[in-house]
């Protein structure tokens, strides 16, 4: 049995023994300012690595495969992170490019969502957002990775608590520019947008959970939930006008995600506005599920 660990910019997830485990470590915190993963973020991540290694041992996993994404791509001290991972997991993580991240996210979302036909998969992460298009029949066709995410938008723009309207406006304006890049770089994007848009990642599942008022979180209820543009805007208006302390009391919102959820919402609602979406299909599938699918089909080369 193999354990799979996704070292993300906001959270670290692991699939081991058929169960998922997640810890929010905010690995990308402050990267936009200093270029290095901070000592506190490394300490939080090290603790998560130790916990996950213990769980993998308890579930009799013979190997731990780990991958790292946007925060590790951007940091100047990535090797310090990889040293910690190697100490706990026995080997260094594989550093994924934005394109590889999008490819795996697409495979994971399509394998769990049950969506047929054309689809755009939008994976809102902590430091990047991947836009992947393809279909259930022909597979992936194109990927674009944008340098924006829940954590990076928060760190760069949302300095006040709650965020000042001018900060929100600045964040949304820059996100609009990134969406313009997506529209230019992905051929035939409009056709995928008009078919099905699948939203994955912690921001999307959290907004859906808050809309439902879900406490505790239930992955089965979230899978396939249709998050309307109206509902996304409503959640955004609510949490963007609350202080971080008050925001954490919303049912469905993990208190550890409260510091950066407004930044993630900025990405989600602006994407839906620019694509003129009436809804997105929410899925729990993503990078880990994509790796698991590749392992099952013998296409994983990590």
VEXMARNU-374091 format. One line per 5 residues: number of its first residue (from 1); their letters; for each residue y, z negated, x of N, C-alpha, C. Coordinates in steps of 0.2 Angstrom, whole numbers, plus 2048, in hexadecimal, padded with zeros to 3 digits. Layout:
REM VEXMARNU-374091
NUM) A) Y:Z:X:Y:Z:X:Y:Z:X  ... $
REM end
This chain:
REM VEXMARNU-374091
1) XXXXX) 7FA:800:804:800:800:800:806:800:804  80B:804:802:811:805:806:817:802:802  81B:7FE:806:822:7FB:803:827:800:805  82C:801:800:832:806:802:838:802:801  83C:802:806:843:7FE:806:848:803:806 $
6) XXXXX) 84D:803:801:853:807:801:859:802:803  85C:804:809:861:800:80C:868:803:80A  86A:801:804:870:804:801:877:801:804  87C:804:802:883:801:804:885:7FB:800  882:7FA:7F9:883:7F5:7F5:87D:7F0:7F5 $
11) XXXXX) 878:7F3:7F4:872:7EF:7F3:86C:7F2:7F7  867:7ED:7F8:861:7EF:7FB:85B:7EE:7F6  857:7F4:7F5:852:7F3:7F0:84B:7F5:7F4  846:7F2:7F1:83F:7F3:7F4:83A:7F3:7EE  836:7F8:7EF:830:7F9:7EB:82A:7F7:7EF $
16) XXXXX) 826:7F2:7EC:820:7EF:7F0:81C:7EC:7EB  815:7EF:7EB:810:7EC:7E7:812:7EE:7DF  815:7F3:7DE:817:7F5:7D7:81D:7F2:7D4  820:7EE:7D8:826:7EA:7D5:82C:7EC:7D9  832:7EC:7D6:838:7ED:7D9:83C:7E6:7DB $
21) XXXXX) 83F:7E6:7E0:843:7E0:7E2:84A:7E3:7E5  84F:7DF:7E3:856:7E1:7E5:85A:7DB:7E7  85E:7DC:7EC:863:7D7:7EE:86A:7DB:7F0  86F:7D8:7ED:876:7DB:7EE:878:7D8:7F5  879:7DC:7FA:87C:7DA:800:882:7DD:802 $
26) XXXXX) 885:7E2:7FF:88B:7E5:800:88C:7E7:808  887:7EA:80A:887:7EC:811:88D:7F0:813  890:7F4:80E:896:7F9:810:89C:7F5:80F  89C:7EF:80E:8A2:7EB:80D:8A7:7EB:813  8AD:7EE:812:8B2:7EE:817:8B1:7F4:81C $
31) XXXXX) 8AC:7F8:81B:8AB:7FE:820:8B1:803:820  8B4:803:81A:8BA:808:81A:8C0:806:81F  8C0:7FF:820:8C6:7FD:824:8C4:7FC:82B  8BE:7FA:82D:8BC:7F8:834:8B7:7FD:837  8B3:800:833:8AE:805:836:8A8:802:838 $
36) XXXXX) 8A7:7FB:838:8A1:7F7:83A:89F:7F4:834  898:7F3:833:895:7EE:82E:897:7E7:831  89A:7E3:82C:89C:7DD:82E:896:7D8:82F  898:7D2:833:893:7CD:835:890:7CA:82E  894:7C9:829:892:7C6:823:88D:7CA:81F $
41) XXXXX) 88F:7D1:81F:88A:7D6:81C:884:7D6:820  884:7D6:826:87E:7D7:82A:879:7D0:829  87D:7CB:828:879:7C4:827:876:7C5:820  879:7C7:81B:876:7C8:814:871:7CD:814  871:7D2:818:86C:7D7:818:866:7D5:81C $
46) XXXXX) 867:7D1:821:862:7CE:825:85D:7C9:821  861:7C5:81D:85D:7C1:818:859:7C5:813  85C:7CA:811:858:7CE:80C:852:7D2:80F  853:7D4:815:84D:7D7:819:848:7D2:81A  84A:7CC:81C:844:7C6:81D:841:7C5:816 $
51) XXXXX) 844:7C5:811:841:7C3:80A:83D:7C9:808  83F:7CF:809:83B:7D5:807:835:7D6:80C  835:7D4:812:830:7D5:817:82A:7D0:814  82C:7CA:812:828:7C5:810:824:7C7:809  828:7CA:805:825:7CD:7FF:820:7D2:800 $
56) XXXXX) 822:7D7:805:81D:7DC:807:817:7D9:80A  817:7D4:80D:811:7D1:810:80D:7CE:80B  811:7CA:806:80D:7C7:800:809:7CC:7FC  80C:7D2:7FB:809:7D7:7F7:804:7DC:7FB  803:7DA:801:7FE:7DD:806:800:7E4:807 $
61) XXXXX) 806:7E6:808:809:7EC:80A:807:7ED:812  804:7F3:813:802:7F4:81A:808:7F7:81E  80D:7FA:81B:813:7FD:81E:819:7FC:81A  81F:7FC:81D:825:7FB:81A:829:801:81C  82B:806:818:82F:80C:819:836:80A:817 $
66) XXXXX) 83B:80B:81B:842:809:819:846:80F:81B  84B:810:816:850:815:817:857:812:817  85C:815:81A:863:813:819:867:819:817  86D:817:814:871:81C:811:878:81C:813  87D:81C:80F:884:81E:811:887:819:815 $
71) XXXXX) 886:812:814:889:80D:819:887:80E:820  881:80F:820:87E:810:827:880:816:82A  881:81B:826:884:822:829:88B:821:82C  88F:81D:828:896:81C:82A:897:817:82F  893:812:830:894:80C:835:894:80E:83C $
76) XXXXX) 898:80B:840:897:80C:847:892:807:84B  890:802:847:88B:7FE:849:884:7FE:846  882:804:844:87C:805:840:876:802:844  876:803:84A:870:801:84E:86F:7F9:84D  874:7F5:84C:873:7EE:84B:870:7ED:845 $
81) XXXXX) 871:7F1:83F:86E:7F0:839:866:7F2:83A  865:7F8:83E:85E:7FA:83F:85A:7F6:843  85D:7F2:847:85A:7ED:84B:857:7E7:847  85B:7E5:842:859:7E0:83D:853:7E3:839  854:7E9:837:84E:7EC:833:848:7EC:837 $
86) XXXXX) 848:7EF:83D:842:7EF:841:83F:7E8:842  843:7E3:843:840:7DD:844:83C:7DA:83E  83E:7DC:838:83B:7DA:832:835:7DF:830  837:7E5:830:832:7EA:82D:82E:7ED:832  82F:7EC:839:82A:7EF:83E:82C:7F6:840 $
91) XXXXX) 831:7F9:83D:834:800:840:83B:801:83D  83E:805:840:845:806:83E:845:80B:838  84B:80A:834:84C:80E:82E:84D:815:830  84C:819:82B:84E:820:82C:855:821:829  859:824:82C:860:825:82A:860:82C:826 $
96) XXXXX) 862:82B:820:862:831:81B:869:834:81C  869:83B:81C:86F:83E:81B:871:83E:813  877:840:812:879:840:80B:875:845:807  873:84B:80A:86F:850:806:868:84D:805  865:84A:80A:85F:847:809:85F:841:804 $
101) XXXXX) 864:83D:804:865:838:7FF:865:83B:7F8  869:840:7F7:869:844:7F0:862:847:7EE  85F:84A:7F3:858:84D:7F2:853:848:7EF  853:842:7F2:84E:83D:7F0:851:83A:7EA  857:839:7E9:85A:836:7E2:858:83A:7DC $
106) XXXXX) 859:841:7DE:857:846:7D8:84F:845:7D7  84B:845:7DC:844:845:7DA:842:83F:7D7  845:839:7D9:844:833:7D6:846:832:7CE  84C:835:7CD:84F:835:7C6:84B:839:7C2  849:83F:7C4:845:844:7C0:83E:841:7BF $
111) XXXXX) 83B:83E:7C3:834:83B:7C3:834:835:7BE  839:832:7BD:839:82C:7B8:83D:82D:7B1  841:832:7B1:845:833:7AB:842:837:7A6  83D:83B:7A8:83A:83F:7A3:83E:845:7A1  844:846:7A4:848:84C:7A2:845:852:7A3 $
116) XXXXX) 846:857:79F:843:85E:79F:849:863:7A0  848:868:7A4:84D:86D:7A4:852:86C:7AA  858:86F:7A9:85D:86E:7AE:860:867:7AE  862:864:7B4:865:85E:7B4:86A:85D:7BA  86F:859:7B9:873:857:7BF:872:84F:7BF $
121) XXXXX) 870:84D:7C5:86F:846:7C7:875:843:7CB  878:83E:7C8:87D:83B:7CB:87B:834:7CD  87B:833:7D4:879:82C:7D7:87F:829:7DA  882:824:7D6:888:820:7D8:886:81B:7DD  887:81B:7E3:885:816:7E8:88B:811:7EA $
126) XXXXX) 88A:80E:7EF:890:809:7F1:895:80D:7F6  893:812:7FA:898:815:7FE:897:81D:7FD  893:820:7F9:892:827:7F8:890:828:7F1  891:82E:7EE:88E:830:7E8:88B:837:7E9  885:837:7E7:881:83E:7E8:881:841:7E1 $
131) XXXXX) 882:848:7E1:882:84C:7DC:87C:851:7DD  877:851:7D9:871:855:7DB:86F:859:7D4  86E:860:7D5:86C:864:7CF:866:868:7D0  862:869:7CB:85C:86C:7CB:859:86C:7C4  852:86D:7C4:84F:86D:7BE:848:86A:7BE $
136) XXXXX) 845:868:7B9:83E:865:7B9:839:86B:7BB  83B:871:7BA:836:876:7BC:837:879:7C3  83D:87A:7C5:83E:87D:7CC:840:878:7D1  841:872:7CF:843:86D:7D4:84B:86D:7D6  84C:86A:7DB:853:869:7DE:856:870:7E0 $
141) XXXXX) 85C:871:7DE:860:877:7E0:866:876:7E5  869:870:7E4:86F:86F:7E8:871:868:7E8  874:865:7ED:876:85E:7EE:87D:85E:7F1  881:85A:7EE:888:858:7F2:889:851:7F2  88A:84E:7F8:88B:847:7F9:893:846:7FA $
146) XXXXX) 896:842:7F5:89D:840:7F6:89E:83A:7F9  8A3:839:7FD:8A4:833:800:8A8:82E:7FC  8A5:82C:7F6:8A8:827:7F2:8A3:823:7EF  8A4:81D:7ED:89F:818:7EA:8A2:812:7E8  89E:80E:7E5:8A1:808:7E2:8A4:803:7E7 $
151) XXXXX) 8A1:802:7ED:8A4:7FE:7F2:8AA:801:7F5  8A9:807:7F7:8AE:80B:7FB:8B5:80C:7F7  8B4:80D:7F0:8BA:80E:7EC:8BD:807:7EB  8B9:802:7EB:8BC:7FB:7EA:8C0:7F9:7F0  8BD:7FA:7F6:8C0:7F8:7FC:8C6:7FC:7FE $
156) XXXXX) 8C6:802:7FC:8CC:806:7FE:8D2:806:7F9  8D0:804:7F3:8D6:805:7EE:8D7:7FE:7EA  8D2:7FB:7E8:8D2:7F5:7E3:8D3:7EF:7E6  8DA:7ED:7E8:8DB:7E7:7EC:8DD:7E1:7E8  8DF:7E2:7E2:8E1:7DD:7DE:8DB:7DA:7D9 $
161) XXXXX) 8DC:7D4:7D7:8D7:7D2:7D2:8DA:7CF:7CC  8DA:7D2:7C6:8D7:7D9:7C5:8DB:7DE:7C8  8D8:7E4:7C9:8DB:7EA:7CC:8E2:7EB:7C8  8E7:7ED:7CC:8ED:7EF:7C9:8EC:7F6:7C7  8F0:7F8:7C1:8EF:7FF:7BE:8F0:804:7C3 $
166) XXXXX) 8F5:803:7C8:8F7:808:7CD:8F1:809:7D2  8ED:804:7D3:8E7:804:7D8:8E2:808:7D4  8E1:807:7CE:8DC:80B:7CA:8DE:812:7CA  8E4:814:7C9:8E6:81A:7C8:8E5:81E:7CF  8E7:81B:7D4:8E6:81E:7DB:8DE:81F:7DC $
171) XXXXX) 8DA:81A:7DA:8D3:81B:7DB:8D0:821:7D7  8D2:822:7D1:8D0:827:7CC:8D3:82E:7CF  8D9:82E:7D2:8DB:834:7D4:8D7:837:7DA  8D5:833:7DF:8D1:835:7E4:8CA:837:7E2  8C8:833:7DE:8C1:835:7DB:8C1:83C:7D8 $
176) XXXXX) 8C7:83D:7D4:8C7:844:7D1:8C7:849:7D6  8CA:848:7DC:8CA:84D:7E2:8C3:84E:7E4  8BF:849:7E5:8B8:849:7E7:8B4:84D:7E2  8B5:84C:7DB:8B2:850:7D6:8B3:857:7D6  8BA:859:7D8:8BC:860:7D9:8B7:863:7DF $
181) XXXXX) 8B6:85F:7E4:8B2:861:7E9:8AB:863:7E7  8A8:85E:7E3:8A1:85F:7E0:8A1:866:7DC  8A6:867:7D8:8A7:86D:7D3:8A7:873:7D7  8AA:873:7DD:8AB:879:7E1:8A4:87A:7E6  8A1:875:7E8:89C:875:7EC:895:877:7E9 $
186) XXXXX) 894:875:7E3:88D:876:7E0:88D:87C:7DB  88A:881:7DD:88A:888:7D9:887:886:7D2  88A:889:7CD:888:889:7C6:887:882:7C4  88C:87D:7C6:88C:876:7C4:88D:876:7BC  891:87A:7B9:892:879:7B2:88C:87A:7AE $
191) XXXXX) 887:87E:7B0:881:87F:7AC:87D:878:7AC  87D:875:7B2:879:86E:7B2:87D:869:7AE  883:869:7AF:887:864:7AB:886:864:7A4  886:86B:7A1:885:86C:79A:87E:86B:798  879:86A:79C:872:868:79A:871:861:79A $
196) XXXXX) 870:85D:79F:86F:856:79F:871:853:7A6  875:84E:7A5:878:84A:7AB:874:843:7AB  871:842:7B0:86D:83B:7B1:871:837:7B6  873:831:7B4:876:82C:7B8:872:827:7BB  872:826:7C1:86E:821:7C4:872:81D:7C9 $
201) XXXXX) 86F:817:7CB:872:813:7D0:875:80D:7CC  876:807:7D0:878:801:7CD:87E:801:7C9  883:805:7CA:889:806:7C6:887:808:7BF  883:80D:7BE:882:810:7B8:87D:80C:7B4  878:809:7B7:874:804:7B3:877:7FE:7B1 $
206) XXXXX) 87C:7FC:7B5:880:7F6:7B4:885:7F7:7AE  888:7FD:7AE:88D:7FE:7A8:889:7FF:7A2  883:802:7A2:87E:803:79C:87C:7FC:79A  87A:7F7:79F:878:7F0:79D:87E:7EC:79A  884:7ED:79C:88A:7EA:799:88B:7ED:792 $
211) XXXXX) 88B:7F3:791:88C:7F6:78B:887:7F3:786  881:7F3:788:87B:7F0:783:87C:7E8:783  87F:7E5:788:87F:7DE:788:879:7DB:78A  876:7DE:78E:86F:7DC:790:86F:7D7:795  86B:7D1:794:86A:7CC:798:864:7C8:796 $
216) XXXXX) 85F:7C8:79A:85E:7CB:7A1:85D:7D3:7A1  85E:7D6:7A6:85D:7DD:7A7:856:7DF:7A6  856:7E4:7A2:84F:7E7:7A0:84F:7EF:7A2  84B:7F0:7A7:84B:7F7:7A9:848:7FC:7A4  844:7FA:7A0:841:7FE:79B:846:800:796 $
221) XXXXX) 84A:7FB:794:84F:7FD:78F:855:802:792  856:801:798:85B:805:79B:859:80C:79C  852:80D:79E:850:814:79F:851:818:799  854:81E:79B:856:823:795:85B:821:791  85F:81B:792:864:819:78E:86A:81F:78E $
226) XXXXX) 86D:820:789:872:825:789:879:822:788  87C:822:78E:883:81F:78F:888:823:78D  88C:822:787:891:827:785:897:826:789  89B:82B:789:8A2:82B:78D:8A6:825:78A  8A6:825:783:8AA:81F:780:8A8:818:782 $
231) XXXXX) 8A1:817:783:89E:811:785:8A0:80F:78C  8A0:815:791:8A1:814:798:8A9:812:798  8AD:815:795:8B4:814:795:8B6:80D:792  8B2:80B:78D:8B3:804:78A:8B1:7FF:78F  8AC:7FF:793:8AA:7FB:798:8AF:7FB:79D $
236) XXXXX) 8B1:800:7A0:8B6:801:7A5:8BC:7FD:7A3  8BF:7FE:79D:8C5:7FB:79B:8C4:7F3:79B  8BE:7F1:799:8BD:7EA:799:8BD:7E7:7A0  8B9:7E9:7A4:8B8:7E6:7AA:8BD:7E7:7AF  8C1:7ED:7AE:8C7:7EE:7B3:8CD:7EA:7B2 $
241) XXXXX) 8CD:7E6:7AC:8D2:7E2:7AA:8D1:7DB:7AB  8CA:7D9:7AD:8C8:7D2:7AE:8C8:7D1:7B6  8C9:7CA:7B7:8C9:7C8:7BE:8C1:7C8:7C0  8C0:7C8:7C6:8B9:7C8:7C9:8B5:7C2:7C6  8B8:7BD:7C5:8B4:7B7:7C3:8B3:7B8:7BB $
246) XXXXX) 8B7:7BA:7B7:8B6:7BB:7B0:8B1:7C1:7AF  8B2:7C6:7B3:8AE:7CC:7B3:8A6:7CA:7B3  8A5:7C6:7B7:89E:7C4:7B9:89A:7C1:7B3  89E:7BF:7AE:89B:7BC:7A8:899:7C1:7A2  89A:7C8:7A4:898:7CD:79F:890:7CD:79F $
251) XXXXX) 88D:7CC:799:886:7CD:799:884:7D4:79C  87F:7D4:7A0:87D:7DB:7A3:880:7DC:7AA  885:7D8:7AC:888:7D9:7B3:886:7D4:7B8  882:7D6:7BD:880:7D1:7C2:886:7CF:7C6  887:7C8:7C6:88D:7C5:7C9:88E:7C8:7D0 $
256) XXXXX) 889:7C9:7D4:88A:7CC:7DB:88D:7D3:7DB  88C:7D7:7D5:88F:7DD:7D5:896:7DD:7D2  898:7D7:7D0:89F:7D7:7CD:8A5:7D9:7D1  8A4:7D8:7D8:8AA:7DA:7DC:8AB:7E1:7DC  8A6:7E6:7DC:8A7:7ED:7DD:8A5:7F1:7D6 $
261) XXXXX) 8A4:7EE:7D1:8A2:7F2:7CB:8A8:7F6:7C8  8AE:7F4:7C9:8B3:7F8:7C6:8B4:7FE:7CB  8B3:7FD:7D1:8B3:803:7D5:8AE:808:7D3  8A8:806:7D2:8A3:80A:7CF:8A4:80D:7C9  8A7:809:7C4:8A9:80C:7BE:8AF:812:7BE $
266) XXXXX) 8B3:811:7C3:8B8:816:7C5:8B4:81D:7C6  8AF:81D:7CA:8AB:823:7CC:8A8:825:7C5  8A5:821:7C2:8A1:823:7BC:8A6:826:7B6  8AB:823:7B5:8AF:825:7AF:8B3:82C:7B1  8B5:82C:7B8:8B9:832:7BA:8B4:838:7BA $
271) XXXXX) 8AE:837:7BC:8A9:83C:7BC:8A8:83F:7B5  8A7:83A:7B0:8A6:83C:7A9:8AC:840:7A7  8B2:83E:7A8:8B8:841:7A6:8B9:848:7A9  8B8:849:7AF:8B8:84F:7B2:8B3:854:7B0  8AD:852:7AF:8A8:856:7AC:8A8:857:7A5 $
276) XXXXX) 8AC:853:7A2:8AD:853:79A:8A6:851:797  8A3:84C:799:89C:84A:797:89D:846:791  899:847:78C:899:842:786:894:83C:788  88F:83D:78C:88B:838:78E:887:839:794  884:834:797:87F:835:79D:879:832:79B $
281) XXXXX) 873:834:79D:86D:831:79C:86C:82C:7A2  86B:826:7A1:86A:821:7A6:863:820:7A8  861:820:7AF:85B:81F:7B1:85B:81A:7B7  855:817:7B7:854:812:7BD:851:815:7C3  84F:81C:7C2:84C:81F:7C8:852:821:7CD $
286) XXXXX) 84F:822:7D3:854:823:7D9:850:824:7DF  854:822:7E4:851:824:7EB:84A:821:7ED  849:81B:7EB:842:818:7EC:83D:81C:7E8  83E:81D:7E2:83A:821:7DE:838:828:7E1  83E:82B:7E4:83D:831:7E7:839:831:7ED $
291) XXXXX) 839:82C:7F1:835:82B:7F7:82E:82A:7F5  82D:826:7F0:826:824:7ED:823:82B:7EB  827:82F:7E7:824:835:7E5:822:83A:7EB  826:83A:7F0:825:83E:7F6:81F:83B:7FA  81E:835:7FA:818:832:7FD:812:834:7F9 $
296) XXXXX) 812:834:7F2:80C:835:7EE:80A:83D:7EF  80F:841:7F0:80E:848:7F0:80D:84B:7F7  80D:846:7FC:80C:848:803:812:84C:806  818:84B:803:81E:84F:806:822:84A:80A  821:844:80A:825:83F:80E:824:840:816 $
301) XX) 829:841:819:828:842:821:82C:83C:825  82D:837:821:830:831:825:82B:82C:828 $
REM end
